[in-house]
Amino acid sequence: MGAGLFGAAFAQQVRAAGKSVLVIDRRSHIGGNVYTEEIEGIQVHRYGAHIFHTNDRSVWEYVNRFAEFNRYTNAPVANYRGELYSLPFNMYTFNKLWGVVTPREAEAKIREQREAAGITEPKNLEEQAISLVGTDIYERLIKGYTEKQWGRPCSELPSFIIKRLPVRFTFDNNYFNARYQGIPVGGYTRMVERMLDGVEVRLNVDYLQHKAELDALADRVVYTGSVDAYFDDCYGPLSYRSVRFETEVLDTPNFQGNAVVNYTDRETPFTRIIEHKFFEFGTQPKTVISREYSAEWRPGMEPYYPVNDEKNSALYEQYKALADRERKTVFGGRLGEYRYYDMDAVLLSALQLAEKELGKEGEQA
């Protein structure tokens, strides 16, 4: 398994139970996509912004064993052709867009636009978005950003993608509906290091290229790479979206005034700009920004987001049938299960798998 959140949590649990465990990662560092590196005294999220949030108290208590979390609250800003709007969609957004001042007025405006669109049962992301927030917000703040991110028309994307987007008729800029939220002080890499304390980790090793010799070392294998790659793409490759980052150090203490600014028009080639220092309320004299560009995954690129449309979901079911027949190997994580996972769900899944595997050993003893 890799040295990301899933692999680190699983390894930590089985080692705590007295088992021997080896973690393999093809990258040169631990942490997977939550890896952070220090630049100009700033913890830079190399693979994009990761804000930890959860309503699960057990998961929150678990991560707090390995890190102190700050009080960062995710409150991104949307930039549409130079106009700035609050995200998530709330009364600040509705007021700027329509001039409404009460929740009732905002609800009436959305209802009016929904009815004008004639949508009763949303069948895709576009229809789901319009039914949630109306056509104005969809056209300005959703359509361009989403089509850049996924590389497909919103009318071809499944509706469930947009259901995660919060809509509030209050003046609340907190993006997440989560009881617990924050970022590890000193970065995620330090947290993962503590999770992997005492665990043997081998970096710059591609498991699939050394599968036979590595499998011979273990009674059980947890695989967190791409499930289609494990089976040599025998049914054809699954689709993924990748992300390219342009990161630069700027000789200014403040570039955009917020950690996350989304660029929601279709013409701007990047989806967002991250200003990393503001994840930890930084006061450094310089700043570090990253522009994010979404792209269709190709061999040699990092697969970030599974494309869970109808075609790929059906293809994954074929691979899952093969995975379920594996006797020695279990599949986990975002790539191993071909599903979008928030960080808390990744951890919970890893902890549950560890409990299940340790339980099996107990039954056999």
N, C-alpha and C positions, 0 to 999 in steps of 0.2 A: 504494500500500500504506500501511497505517497505521504509526504510530510506536511500536507495541508491540515485544515481543521479536523476533517473526518479521521484521517490517519493518526493524527496526534492524539485525539481524544480516545480512539480505540486502543492505541498503543499504551497510553497512560493507564487505562483501566486494567488491561490484561497484565501489564507489568506490576501494578499494585496488587494484583491477585497472585503474584509470585511466578508468573509465566515468563518465558524467554520470548522476546519479540525483536524482529528486525524490520526497520523502515527503509524503504527504497524510494528514491526520488530522482527523476531524470534531470531536474533542474539543479542549479549550483547552490541553492539555498533552501532552507526550510520555510514553512509558512504558506506554501501554495499561493493562491491569489490574494491572501491577506498580508503577504509579505510587505514589510515597511523597511525603508533604509534611511539613514540620517544624511541629509544634505543641508549645509549651512545651519546646522543645529535644528533642522526641521525634520520631523518624521514624515517621509514621503511615501504615499501609498502607490507602489510601483504599478500595480494592476488595477487601478481605479479605486474610487472611494468605497470604504467599508465602514459603515456605522452599525455597531452592534445594538440590536433592539429585540426585546422579547417580552412576552406576558407570562412565560413559564418560570416560576420562581426557582425550580430545581436547576434549570439551565443557568440562570443568573448567578445562583450561589456557586455553581460549578466553575464558571469562568472567573469569578472573583477569588477563587482559590489560587489563581495563577497571575492575576493582574489587579491593579487598582484602576478603576474606571473613572474617567472624569464625567462632568455633567453635560457634555456636548449634546445639543438637541438639533436634529436635522431640520433645517428650514431653508430649502433651496429657493432660488429666484429664477424666474423664466424671463429670458430676453427674446422678444419677438420684434425684429427689425428696429432695435433701439428702444422699444417700450418695455418697461420692467413690470412684472406681475408676480404676486405671491403664489408660492406653491407650498402645500397642496392648495387646491381650489377652495377658497374660503371667502368670507365677506369682504376682505381687502381686495381680492381678485374681482369679485362681482361689482364692487363699488367703482373700481377704476374702469372696468369694461362697460358697465351699463349706467353708472351713476346711482344705483339703488343703495338704500341705506338700512333697510330692514330685511331680515330673513324672509318674511312673507313676500316682499317684492322680488327678491332673488329667486325664490321658488317659483313664483308666477312666471318670471322670464324664462326659466328653464323649461317649465311645463309648456309654455306657449311655443317654444322652438321644437320641443319633442313632438308635440301634436302636429305642428306644421310639417315635420319630417315624416309623419305617418308610421312611426316605428312602434310596434306592439310587442313583438318577440324578437329581440336582437339576435342576429345570426352570425355576426362577425364583430371584429373590434370597432369598426367605424360606427355601426349601429348601436353597439353597447355604449360607446363614448357619448354619442349624441343623446341617447336616452338618459345618461347620467348627468350631463352638464350642458346640453344644448349644442347648436351648430356653431355659435360664435367661438366658444372656448375650444371646441373640437378643431375648428379651422386654424385658430391662432396658436394654440398651446399644446395640441396633441398630435395632429396629423403629420406635420413636418418632422417633428422630433421622432415619432414612432416609426415613420417610414425610413428615416435615416438609420435608426437603431436596428431595425429588422430587415431592411433591404427589400421590403415587399409592400404593396399597397395595403392600407388598413383594412380594405374590404376583403383581403385574402388572409388576414390574421384571425386566430380564434378569439372569441370575445373574452375568455377568462383572463387574458393578459392584462386588460384594463380594469378588471374588477379589483385589483390590488390598490388602485389609485384612490386615495381618500378624498371625499368631498364633504366640506363642512359649512354649515350655515352659522358659523361663529367666527370671531376674530382670533383664530388660533392658527399660527404658522408652523406648529409642530407637525412634521410630515407623517410620523408614525403614530399609530394608535397602540402604543406599547407602554406598559407599566414601567419597564426598565429600559434605559437607553444610555449609551455613552461610548467612549473610545478608550482603549487601554493607555494609561499614562506611560509614555516611552515607546509606544508602538506595539503592533501585533506580534512582531518577530520575537520580542522579549517574552511575551506571553506564551508563544508556542515553544520557545526554548525551555521554559519552565515545565510545560506539559511533557516535553520529551526528555526531561532530566533522567539520566540513567538508562535511556533507551539507545540501542545501537542504531545509528542512522548512516546510510551510505548515499551520498549525493552524486550527481552526474552519472547515474546508472539507469539505463533504460530497461525496465523489467522485461518487456516483451523480447528484447534482443538477447536476454540471458535467462529466459523463462525456465528452461529445463534444469539448469544448475541451481537457480534460486529456489525453485519448487522442491528440489531434493533436500533443502535445508529445513523445510517446514512440514508440520503435520496439517496446518491449515493456512490458506492464503486469502487475504482480504485485498481485493483489487479495486482501485479507485480511479483507474484510467478510463478511456473511452471504451464503452462496451463493444462497439462495432470493430474497433481496432483489435480487441482481444481475440475476436473470431475472424480476423483477417478480412473484414468487410465482405464476408461470404454472401450476404444478401444485398450488398451494395452499401455505400457509406451513408450514415445518418448526417443530417444537416446541422451545422452549428453556426452561430455568429461569433466573430472574433472582434477584438478591439485593438487599435493601434494608438499608442500614446506619444505625444510630442511634449517632452518635459524641458523646461528651461528655468534657470535662475535669473531673477530680475533684481536690479540694484534699486529697489524701492521697498518700503516696508508694507505697502498695501496696494495690490493691483486692482481687485474688484470688490473688496469689502465684504466678501462672503465666501464660505468654503466651496459652495457649489452654485454655479450659474448654468442653467440649461439654455441652449440656443434652439428655439423651437421652430424657426423658419426653415424651409426646405433648402434655401440657397446657401446658408452657412454650412460648410462641409463637415464641421465637427459637431458633435451632439452637446458637449458641455465643456466647461473649463473648471478645473479643480484648483483651488488655492489651499495648499496642504496645511499651512501654518495655522489656519483658523479652526482646524479640527482639535487643536490643543491650545486655543486662545493665545497663539504665539505673539511675541513682541520683538522678534529678531529684526535686525536692520534691513535684511533682504527678504525676498519671498521666492517661493517655488511654485510654478503653475504647470498643469498638465492639460493639454487639449486632447480630447478623446474622439477618435474616428472609428465608426463601426464599419465592419467589412464582412463579406461572406468568407467563411473559413476555407482555407486551402491547406494541403499538407505542408508542414513546416511552420504553420501558425498555431497560436494557442486557441483551443476551442473554449469559448467562454459560456455561451448561452445555447442550450438545446433549443431547436426550433420545433416546438411541440404542436405543429399543425397536424391535420388529419393524416396526411401522407406519412410523415415521419413517426407519428405515434403508432401507426399500423406497422411500420417497419421495425420500430423498437420492440413491439410485442413478439416479433419473430426472434429477435436476439434474446429477449428475456426468456423465451422458451428454452433456448440453448443454455443460457446462464443457469436456469433452474435445474438443469440436468447435470451441472458440474458437481462432482462429489467433494472435491478438495477446496474449491474456490468459491467465495461469496463476493458479491458485488455491492459496492456502496458509494455514496456521494453523488455529486452533481453529474459527473460523467459516467460513472458506473451504473447509475439508475436512470440516466437520460431525463433529468427533470430539473427544473429551477428550484433551488433551495436557498432560503434565507439562512444566515449563519446559525441562528439558534436551532433551526430545524436540522441542519447538518449535524450539529453537536448532539442533539437529542437522538437522531438516528444512529450515530456512532455509539453512544452510550447504551442504547437499547440492544444494538447488535452485540456489543461486548458482553452485556448481561446474558443474552441468549447463548452465545458461544461458551461462556464460562459455565452456564447452567448445564449445557450438554455434556461438558467434561465431568461435571459433578455427578450426573446421572450414570456416566460410564464407569466412574471410579468404584 
